[in-house]
Structures are given as structure tokens and as C-alpha cells.
Amino acid sequence: MIRSLKNLSYEEMQQWAVDEGFAPYTGRQLFEWLFRHFLEDPAEMHNIKKEIRSRIAGYGPLRLLELLRHKNSGGSGTEKFLFQCLDGNALESVLIRSGKRVTLCVSSQIGCAMNCSFCRTADMGFIRNLSAAEIIEQFIQVKKASNEKISNVVFMGMGEPFNNFEQSIRAAIVLNHEKGPQIAARHITLSTSGIVPKIREFAHLPYQFKLAISLNASTNRVRDKLMPVNHRYPLEQLLDAAKYYSDTTRRRITFEYVLIRDVNDSEQDAAELKRLLRHIPCKLNVIPFNETGASFQRPDEKDIERFIGDLENAVFPVTLRLSGGRGINAACGQLYHEVLKT
Ligand code: SAH
């Protein structure tokens, strides 16, 4: 992992200052310069003494991502950003505008080890975890490039955040920090393919971050095929952990359900979902599959409507996400490839 002061928490930055022989408030000032004002050049940190600035400069890089490409989706309000890390790897973030809400979708890993059969990220294999600093840097660089007031952050880009738990949570804590970007904890969502022990651990964090679970199937048979993680943590265990999370935190879970033609879009699937989720405070977000050239297809509009109709009397709310990223292939899971191709 590349050493950078941007990997340090508020408390650790104060400790760093003390260890360097300076006052703790120097660490607090540094945190604000980095995460509130987004400075990258210690020379601009005018309230920090020159000798300290040179220590900051000597510690490691403060700019961790270079914007390689930036793509607009012509009207839908969605923008895709391709970045290069200092080690040459590329990663992507997506900015999604919807009404007053401006959501940034960040990557937590380069590639992914989950190997979901419908997801393009799986084709890359797993390359490496991102550091907390690289996750936060996506926010900082998108903010600088777009000048938007980002209200929400979702960990739904490349990677499985619960396989990079510590760095993902570290990044979320800084994004939420009152001396940093101040994204409300309830506006930060971590999305998992279903790493059961980490869902339980997440339930006990003293932060109100939200949880999303990519469900994507109503039976073990289909989920096994779509998401190999289901062999390890089958639906019963996953839903137990989800119930545990909502009982412990009193927060509602979002289940994501990528709707794939003739795979998980039957009336029977809708009935089974209503049964499976009836005791869990949740909402169900149905995402019609974004075709990637793979063997799966998006259902017709009438089948999407029929599926939503079948869920009408569910005890939980159901939303349909008509992906803003469709036009630019910015659906999570199909980042990266497209940009490199074009
Ligand atoms: N690994 C985490 C975080 C990635 S989120 C997780 O699985 O939750 C990526 C989301 O995009 C997941 O809900 C996934 O099911 C969905 N997704 C992946 N490929 C897609 C595609 N082609 N069309 C629509 N949604 C897709």
C-alpha cells in the first residue's frame, strides 16, 4: 500500500503530528486542508509552519489518482470518471444526478474476486484492494472535476467492499467526518454480495452507515449460478444476517435485485421474494439488467412492469431503478471495460 497521509484518520493525523514533535492541532489543521479544502500542495497550507510542511511533503504523495477520462451520458445526468492509480492500475467512479440528490458511486477494489456470472468486473479477476486514501480520493477528484455538491456516496463500483472491510470503513468514516466532507452517515451505503460475517460486524459499528445487499435471486439454485458466494453463504444464512443487522441497528436494508430475463423474473420469483423478505425491514430495488454482451439479457419493458406489478402487495417498498448509466454503460459491474475500449 502506498504510504500517504490521506490514509490516516482524524485521530491518527493528530498522533502523527505529535510523533513528529508538533502540536496535535497541527494534525487537525492538516486533516481539514486535505479533506475539507482538498489541497494537495503543502506549500498552500498557510497556517502550518514551513518545517511541518516539508515533513508533510516528505511523507508520501497527497494526490493518488489522475483523471484519465471523463464521459457524460448526454442528458441523463450520469457521468463516468476513469482514474489512474499511482501504480498504473485504472479504476472508475460514477456520478449520478437524480433530483436534488447527487450520488457518487465509488470502487473499493481493482477487479473483484466474487466472480458473479452476470458482472463485467468479474472478467478482470481480482487485482488488489484500494486503500482508504484511494477510495476517498475518488470523492475528492470527482468533486474537483464536477464542482458538484455530492450528497450521497455508495460503494457500488468495482469490487466487494466487505472483502476490503477495514479500508472501506476507514474511507466512509473520513467522508462522514465533521472536519472533512461531512457526508451524512445515512447517505453512505456499503453494498455487499453477501459476506455474512462482515454483515454481522457491520451491524456493530458505531456509525449509521447504510447496508445494501445484492440479492439477485429468490432461490439458492439460481443464486448459486449467479453468485458463487452463495455456496459459502446461502440465502438462509444471508437473510439471517440481514435480520440480525436490522434488529441490531433498527435500520432498513436495501436489497438490490438485478432483473435478468428468464433467470429471475418469474411470477414465482416475485412470490418467493415477498415471502423471504416479509420479516426484514427493507426495501427492494429492482435494477433491470444492463446488457454487457454476455449471455444474459434484460427483460422486455412489459416483463419488467409485470414483475413490479407482481410485487405490488409486498409488505416492503419496491423501487425500480432505471439506470442512468445505461447510455454510457456505467452500470456498476460494467465500468472500466467500456472506457478502455472507447
Ligand atoms: N460487490 C458489491 C458491490 C458492487 S455493487 C455487491 O455485489 O453488492 C454492484 C451492483 O451492480 C450489484 O448489485 C450488482 O448486482 C449490480 N450489477 C452488476 N452488473 C450489472 C449489470 N450488468 N446490470 C445491472 N446491475 C449490475
Residues whose N, C-alpha, C, O or C-beta is under 5 A from the ligand:
A	BS01	SAH	F118 C119 R120 F155 M156 G157 G159 E160 P161 S191 T192 S193 S214 E256 V258 I287 P288 F289 N290 T292 A331 C332 G333
